[in-house]
C-alpha cells in the first residue's frame, strides 16, 4: 500500500513538470504578418 501511495505521489509531482518547455517554433510561419515588436513607445 505504501508503494502505491509513493507511485501516485511521484506521478502527481512529475505531471506539471512534463508540461514545461518550448511548444513550437520561435520564428513566425512563412507568409504570416510581420510582428510589431520591438516597438517604440510614446514618450
C-alpha positions in Angstrom: 0.0 0.0 0.0 2.8 2.4 0.8 4.5 1.7 -2.5 1.3 2.5 -4.3 1.0 5.8 -2.4 4.6 6.7 -3.4 3.9 6.0 -7.1 0.8 8.2 -7.0 2.7 11.0 -5.3 5.5 10.7 -7.8 3.1 10.9 -10.8 1.3 13.9 -9.3 4.6 15.7 -8.8 6.0 14.8 -12.3 2.9 15.7 -14.3 3.3 19.5 -14.1 7.0 19.3 -15.0 6.2 17.5 -18.2 4.2 20.5 -19.4 7.3 22.8 -19.4 9.3 23.5 -22.4 9.1 25.0 -25.9 5.8 24.3 -27.6 6.6 25.5 -31.1 8.9 27.4 -33.4 10.2 30.8 -32.2 10.0 32.2 -35.7 6.7 33.1 -37.3 5.5 30.7 -40.0 6.2 31.8 -43.6 3.7 34.1 -45.1 2.5 35.5 -41.8 2.2 39.1 -40.9 5.4 40.7 -39.5 5.2 41.2 -35.8 5.0 44.7 -34.3 7.9 44.1 -31.8 10.2 45.7 -30.9 8.0 48.7 -30.8 8.9 52.3 -29.9 6.8 53.6 -27.0 5.5 57.1 -27.0 7.3 59.5 -24.7 
